[in-house]
Amino acid sequence: PATGAPDFANLVIDYVPDRLMVESKSLKLYLHSYRNHRGFHEACTLMVAKHLIERLKPRWLRICGFWFPRGGIPIDVFYQTREPYT
């Protein structure tokens, strides 16, 4: 967080893999690396999306960041690569 106060979020990641899939333990360790990252909710959510897209090259990806309220304001960030894959 930019202010130094802790922030918490639930991230929901949906994707349709092409050739690569992410292992759950690897994803957990990667997300844990953000523990002391200073940044805004929107930027952090998009950074995770961009890293996953760059490394996995999925057919489709959607990420939803449901950030816990700070100052009474919850922030929900949504990003997807294109229309859902059918």
C-alpha positions as CSV (number, residue, x, y, z in Angstrom):
1,P,0.0,0.0,0.0
2,A,1.2,3.5,-0.8
3,T,0.3,4.8,2.7
4,G,2.2,2.1,4.6
5,A,-1.1,0.7,6.1
6,P,-1.7,-3.0,5.2
7,D,-4.2,-3.9,2.4
8,F,-5.9,-7.2,1.8
9,A,-7.7,-8.6,-1.2
10,N,-9.4,-11.7,-2.6
11,L,-8.2,-12.3,-6.1
12,V,-10.3,-14.4,-8.4
13,I,-8.4,-15.6,-11.5
14,D,-10.1,-17.4,-14.3
15,Y,-8.2,-18.4,-17.4
16,V,-8.3,-20.8,-20.4
17,P,-4.8,-22.2,-20.8
18,D,-3.1,-22.7,-24.1
19,R,0.0,-24.8,-23.6
20,L,0.9,-23.8,-20.0
21,M,-0.9,-23.9,-16.7
22,V,0.2,-22.4,-13.4
23,E,0.7,-24.7,-10.5
24,S,-1.3,-23.7,-7.4
25,K,1.8,-23.6,-5.1
26,S,3.7,-21.5,-7.6
27,L,0.8,-19.1,-7.8
28,K,0.6,-18.9,-4.0
29,L,4.3,-18.1,-3.7
30,Y,4.1,-15.5,-6.5
31,L,1.2,-13.8,-4.8
32,H,3.0,-13.9,-1.5
33,S,5.8,-11.9,-3.1
34,Y,3.4,-8.9,-3.1
35,R,3.2,-9.0,0.7
36,N,5.3,-5.8,1.2
37,H,4.7,-4.3,-2.3
38,R,3.7,-0.6,-2.1
39,G,1.2,0.3,-4.8
40,F,-2.4,1.1,-5.6
41,H,-5.1,-1.5,-5.8
42,E,-5.7,-1.1,-9.5
43,A,-2.0,-1.2,-10.3
44,C,-1.4,-4.4,-8.3
45,T,-4.3,-6.2,-9.8
46,L,-3.2,-5.3,-13.3
47,M,0.4,-6.2,-12.6
48,V,-0.6,-9.7,-11.6
49,A,-2.7,-10.0,-14.7
50,K,0.1,-8.8,-17.0
51,H,2.6,-11.2,-15.4
52,L,0.3,-14.2,-15.9
53,I,-0.5,-13.2,-19.5
54,E,3.2,-12.7,-20.2
55,R,4.3,-16.1,-18.8
56,L,1.3,-18.3,-19.5
57,K,0.1,-16.8,-22.8
58,P,-3.5,-18.0,-22.0
59,R,-6.3,-18.1,-24.6
60,W,-8.3,-15.9,-22.2
61,L,-7.8,-14.5,-18.7
62,R,-10.0,-12.6,-16.3
63,I,-8.9,-11.3,-12.9
64,C,-11.1,-9.8,-10.2
65,G,-9.5,-8.0,-7.2
66,F,-11.9,-7.5,-4.4
67,W,-10.0,-5.2,-2.0
68,F,-11.1,-4.9,1.6
69,P,-12.5,-1.5,2.5
70,R,-10.1,1.3,3.7
71,G,-11.7,4.4,4.9
72,G,-15.1,2.8,4.3
73,I,-14.5,2.5,0.5
74,P,-14.2,-1.0,-1.0
75,I,-12.4,-1.1,-4.4
76,D,-13.1,-3.9,-6.9
77,V,-10.9,-4.2,-9.9
78,F,-11.8,-6.2,-12.9
79,Y,-9.7,-7.0,-16.0
80,Q,-10.0,-9.5,-18.9
81,T,-8.1,-10.0,-22.1
82,R,-11.2,-10.1,-24.4
83,E,-14.7,-11.5,-24.5
84,P,-15.0,-14.9,-22.7
85,Y,-13.6,-17.8,-24.7
86,T,-16.2,-20.2,-26.1
